[in-house]
Amino acid sequence: MRENNMPWYAWLIIVLALGSIVGGLLLLRDSAKKLPLSEEQLKRIHERNAELDAQEAKDR
């Protein structure tokens, strides 16, 4: 009785698909860079986050 193996081209398509997914993720990771924020911008962001946290705590 013959085993029901996938043909070679099915494996090739699977490998190519997985390779492009992994390659895309690696490319995305490498192209992501930190935003250069000034100290003033960072201070405003932290203040806004603190305000939102306080608002959330109050709303609960």
N, C-alpha and C positions, 0 to 999 in steps of 0.2 A: 504494500500500500504506500502510495507516494505522500510525503508530508506536504502540507499546504504552505509552502514558504512564499514570502513576498518576492516579487521579481526585483532584480538589481536596480532598476530605475526608480522603483518606489523608495528603496533605501536612499538612493541618491537625492531624491526630492526632499526626503525627511532631513537628511544631513544638511542640504543647502538651506532649508528653511530655518533649522536650528542655528546654523552658522550666521545667517543674516540677522536673526533676533539677537544673538549674543554680541555680534559685531555692532549692531545698532545701539545696544545698551552701553557697550564700552565707549563708543564714540560720544554718546550723550554724556557719560560720566566725565570724559576728558574735556569736553567743550564747556562744561558747567564751571563758571568761575564766580568767585565771591564778588559782591558788589562793593566797590570802594566808597564807603560812607564816611563823612566827616564826623568829628566828635559831636558837633551840634545835632546832626541828623540822628546819630545813635542815641543821644540824650532824649530827643523828642520821641523816638520810637519806644524807649524804655518807659518814659512817662505815660505814653498812650497805652502801652500794655498794662501798666499798673492801674490806670483808670478803668480799663476794660475788665481787669480781674476784680477790682473793687465793685464795679457795676454788676458783674456776674454773681459775686458773693451776696450782694444785697438782694438780687432778684430771686435767689433760691429760697 
